[in-house]
Amino acid sequence: MLHGLPMERDVTPFDPPSRITSLRSTRPVSPMLFPDGHEGWLVTGYDAVRQALADLRFSSRQDLGVLHVPYPTPGMPEQTEPSPQEPGLFISMDPPDHTRLRRKLTGAFTVKRMKALEEGIVEITERQLDALAELTPPVDLVREFALPVPSLVICEILGVPYADRESFQHNSSRFMERDIDLQDKIAVYVALSTYLSELVTAKRAEPGDDLLSDLARDEDLSIQELTGMAFLLLLAGHETTANMLALGTFALLEHPEQKEALRSAPELIPDAVEELLRYLTVADVFFRYAAEDVEFFGETIRKGSTVVLSLLAGDHDPARYENPDTLDVHRNARGHLAFGHGVHQCLGQQLARIEMRAGFEGLLRRFPSLELAVEPSEVKLRTDMNIYGVHALPVTWA
């Protein structure tokens, strides 16, 4: 039985923990002992993770499971939403509650709507590249590019003033820390929720031309639900993409032949984005809770059991992808689990893809000599956060 959940990517900064992958071929659904002493399950194989994500017997409601605390147990990651259930945080709900709230947003994130926004996203990206080019290297690519681009985009879409970015970026980053003290976590959650509550209340009184205003016009939604939805959209809308842009650039710089392939053939960018999503899987662990006794891949999972899904291990499963620990921008990586699967599959995945395509294409075009300004071992990884990435990425160019 596995004791605790290893989180360190211990072969390279990009590969799954070897203690997890060693289980995958022998027992893809394995019992594990949590640090607080209760037993649960770890799912590592691609097929098993994908099926679990689509199986509604595995609930997203934290109140059904053993773990009821809104902060991580030492050595264990946590989901990004607090417990108990909060209005509007549909990521921790099951149908029909989840269905009702998510349906309010599906029209805003269709492929067609996202394509209509693509030109503006490219313009935002190019402006940030212009600002980057004015700086004297070395610079931190996270602070100067990877974080500003998705923050600017999601602020424009939601109608959140970008001038407030320092506050919400600080609070959302603190909220994502694994080992944050409970009182501190509550404080940053309250601060961010209070800010967003005031914002959606103002938009309900005087709606504008943005997504939060559209939601605020819906009288079926309470202010508390609007606040919870805004919290999820703002947090997910900049944290995940920012980490993909930064960690993806780090991966390309560590694989110069792949970087050169993209620079010389930009038409590979869309496939490369899918491969980087698979290879990195920055949202690497999801939690589910058995709503009933479940027979699953030859194991009996009892009602109330905590089930940890390793999306990272699934995306590196050799039964699904040949040479999965190799970054290959020519690979057809579609079907990866980086955006989840089933009813909770990432709502903003098309938006994230557009941002990443624009970001990687622009960086490689504008900065062909881009390289790390420090030794790879000196890059500080976000092993202390609920979404993987790098805290800073010092880069330079000729």
Solvent accessible surface area in square Angstrom, and as a share of the most:
residue,aa,sasa,rsa
1,M,116,0.52
2,L,19,0.09
3,H,119,0.53
4,G,15,0.15
5,L,8,0.04
6,P,19,0.12
7,M,34,0.15
8,E,108,0.49
9,R,16,0.06
10,D,82,0.42
11,V,106,0.61
12,T,52,0.30
13,P,36,0.23
14,F,5,0.02
15,D,9,0.05
16,P,5,0.03
17,P,8,0.05
18,S,49,0.32
19,R,121,0.44
20,I,3,0.02
21,T,31,0.18
22,S,73,0.47
23,L,40,0.20
24,R,30,0.11
25,S,105,0.68
26,T,109,0.63
27,R,101,0.37
28,P,41,0.26
29,V,1,0.01
30,S,3,0.02
31,P,22,0.14
32,M,0,0.00
33,L,46,0.23
34,F,3,0.01
35,P,64,0.40
36,D,84,0.44
37,G,49,0.47
38,H,32,0.14
39,E,106,0.47
40,G,2,0.02
41,W,34,0.12
42,L,0,0.00
43,V,0,0.00
44,T,0,0.00
45,G,6,0.05
46,Y,10,0.04
47,D,87,0.45
48,A,1,0.01
49,V,0,0.00
50,R,96,0.35
51,Q,96,0.43
52,A,0,0.00
53,L,7,0.03
54,A,52,0.40
55,D,28,0.15
56,L,99,0.49
57,R,89,0.33
58,F,6,0.03
59,S,1,0.01
60,S,1,0.01
61,R,90,0.33
62,Q,18,0.08
63,D,60,0.31
64,L,60,0.30
65,G,5,0.04
66,V,67,0.38
67,L,24,0.12
68,H,103,0.46
69,V,61,0.35
70,P,32,0.20
71,Y,76,0.29
72,P,12,0.07
73,T,23,0.13
74,P,105,0.66
75,G,55,0.53
76,M,6,0.03
77,P,8,0.05
78,E,26,0.12
79,Q,26,0.12
80,T,27,0.16
81,E,2,0.01
82,P,16,0.10
83,S,8,0.05
84,P,99,0.62
85,Q,73,0.33
86,E,51,0.23
87,P,64,0.40
88,G,0,0.00
89,L,0,0.00
90,F,15,0.06
91,I,67,0.34
92,S,4,0.03
93,M,18,0.08
94,D,29,0.15
95,P,47,0.30
96,P,106,0.66
97,D,86,0.45
98,H,5,0.02
99,T,44,0.26
100,R,86,0.32
101,L,1,0.01
102,R,44,0.16
103,R,165,0.60
104,K,61,0.26
105,L,0,0.00
106,T,60,0.35
107,G,43,0.41
108,A,16,0.12
109,F,17,0.07
110,T,58,0.34
111,V,86,0.49
112,K,170,0.72
113,R,122,0.44
114,M,3,0.01
115,K,115,0.49
116,A,82,0.64
117,L,67,0.33
118,E,45,0.20
119,E,129,0.58
120,G,29,0.28
121,I,5,0.03
122,V,60,0.34
123,E,88,0.39
124,I,8,0.04
125,T,1,0.00
126,E,43,0.19
127,R,138,0.50
128,Q,28,0.13
129,L,0,0.00
130,D,71,0.37
131,A,48,0.37
132,L,1,0.00
133,A,48,0.38
134,E,148,0.67
135,L,67,0.33
136,T,117,0.68
137,P,37,0.23
138,P,93,0.58
139,V,14,0.08
140,D,23,0.12
141,L,0,0.00
142,V,23,0.13
143,R,153,0.56
144,E,40,0.18
145,F,0,0.00
146,A,0,0.00
147,L,45,0.22
148,P,14,0.09
149,V,0,0.00
150,P,0,0.00
151,S,0,0.00
152,L,42,0.21
153,V,3,0.02
154,I,3,0.02
155,C,5,0.03
156,E,118,0.53
157,I,27,0.14
158,L,0,0.00
159,G,19,0.19
160,V,4,0.03
161,P,61,0.38
162,Y,58,0.22
163,A,89,0.69
164,D,47,0.24
165,R,83,0.30
166,E,135,0.60
167,S,67,0.43
168,F,2,0.01
169,Q,30,0.13
170,H,110,0.49
171,N,18,0.09
172,S,1,0.01
173,S,38,0.25
174,R,67,0.24
175,F,2,0.01
176,M,0,0.00
177,E,42,0.19
178,R,20,0.07
179,D,116,0.60
180,I,11,0.06
181,D,83,0.43
182,L,53,0.26
183,Q,123,0.54
184,D,60,0.31
185,K,5,0.02
186,I,76,0.39
187,A,58,0.45
188,V,15,0.09
189,Y,35,0.13
190,V,80,0.46
191,A,46,0.35
192,L,4,0.02
193,S,21,0.13
194,T,67,0.39
195,Y,55,0.21
196,L,0,0.00
197,S,33,0.22
198,E,113,0.51
199,L,27,0.13
200,V,0,0.00
201,T,67,0.39
202,A,59,0.46
203,K,23,0.10
204,R,64,0.24
205,A,80,0.62
206,E,146,0.66
207,P,57,0.36
208,G,33,0.32
209,D,149,0.77
210,D,21,0.11
211,L,13,0.06
212,L,0,0.00
213,S,0,0.00
214,D,70,0.36
215,L,6,0.03
216,A,1,0.00
217,R,124,0.45
218,D,41,0.21
219,E,139,0.62
220,D,80,0.41
221,L,2,0.01
222,S,45,0.29
223,I,43,0.22
224,Q,112,0.50
225,E,28,0.13
226,L,0,0.00
227,T,14,0.08
228,G,6,0.06
229,M,0,0.00
230,A,0,0.00
231,F,2,0.01
232,L,15,0.07
233,L,16,0.08
234,L,2,0.01
235,L,6,0.03
236,A,54,0.42
237,G,13,0.12
238,H,1,0.01
239,E,9,0.04
240,T,40,0.23
241,T,5,0.03
242,A,7,0.06
243,N,8,0.04
244,M,4,0.02
245,L,0,0.00
246,A,1,0.01
247,L,0,0.00
248,G,0,0.00
249,T,4,0.03
250,F,0,0.00
251,A,0,0.00
252,L,4,0.02
253,L,25,0.12
254,E,65,0.29
255,H,41,0.18
256,P,84,0.53
257,E,103,0.46
258,Q,23,0.10
259,K,25,0.11
260,E,80,0.36
261,A,22,0.17
262,L,2,0.01
263,R,98,0.36
264,S,79,0.51
265,A,23,0.18
266,P,68,0.42
267,E,133,0.60
268,L,36,0.18
269,I,8,0.04
270,P,49,0.31
271,D,49,0.25
272,A,1,0.01
273,V,1,0.00
274,E,3,0.01
275,E,0,0.00
276,L,1,0.00
277,L,6,0.03
278,R,0,0.00
279,Y,3,0.01
280,L,0,0.00
281,T,0,0.00
282,V,9,0.05
283,A,22,0.17
284,D,8,0.04
285,V,25,0.14
286,F,49,0.20
287,F,5,0.02
288,R,11,0.04
289,Y,5,0.02
290,A,1,0.00
291,A,37,0.29
292,E,83,0.37
293,D,74,0.39
294,V,0,0.00
295,E,120,0.54
296,F,10,0.04
297,F,88,0.37
298,G,81,0.77
299,E,27,0.12
300,T,46,0.27
301,I,0,0.00
302,R,147,0.54
303,K,143,0.60
304,G,17,0.17
305,S,14,0.09
306,T,0,0.00
307,V,0,0.00
308,V,0,0.00
309,L,0,0.00
310,S,4,0.03
311,L,0,0.00
312,L,5,0.02
313,A,0,0.00
314,G,0,0.00
315,D,0,0.00
316,H,0,0.00
317,D,14,0.07
318,P,82,0.51
319,A,96,0.75
320,R,108,0.39
321,Y,11,0.04
322,E,140,0.63
323,N,99,0.51
324,P,14,0.09
325,D,75,0.39
326,T,73,0.42
327,L,1,0.01
328,D,47,0.24
329,V,0,0.00
330,H,117,0.52
331,R,30,0.11
332,N,112,0.58
333,A,0,0.00
334,R,110,0.40
335,G,35,0.33
336,H,15,0.07
337,L,1,0.01
338,A,14,0.11
339,F,22,0.09
340,G,2,0.02
341,H,42,0.19
342,G,29,0.27
343,V,61,0.35
344,H,29,0.13
345,Q,59,0.26
346,C,47,0.28
347,L,29,0.14
348,G,18,0.18
349,Q,29,0.13
350,Q,51,0.23
351,L,6,0.03
352,A,11,0.08
353,R,33,0.12
354,I,6,0.03
355,E,2,0.01
356,M,1,0.01
357,R,64,0.23
358,A,13,0.10
359,G,0,0.00
360,F,3,0.01
361,E,52,0.23
362,G,0,0.00
363,L,3,0.02
364,L,11,0.05
365,R,119,0.43
366,R,77,0.28
367,F,8,0.03
368,P,64,0.40
369,S,48,0.31
370,L,5,0.03
371,E,98,0.44
372,L,29,0.14
373,A,41,0.32
374,V,45,0.26
375,E,108,0.49
376,P,52,0.33
377,S,108,0.70
378,E,111,0.50
379,V,9,0.05
380,K,135,0.57
381,L,46,0.23
382,R,19,0.07
383,T,46,0.27
384,D,59,0.30
385,M,4,0.02
386,N,15,0.08
387,I,11,0.06
388,Y,9,0.04
389,G,0,0.00
390,V,3,0.02
391,H,58,0.26
392,A,35,0.27
393,L,0,0.00
394,P,38,0.24
395,V,0,0.00
396,T,33,0.19
397,W,41,0.14
398,A,121,0.94
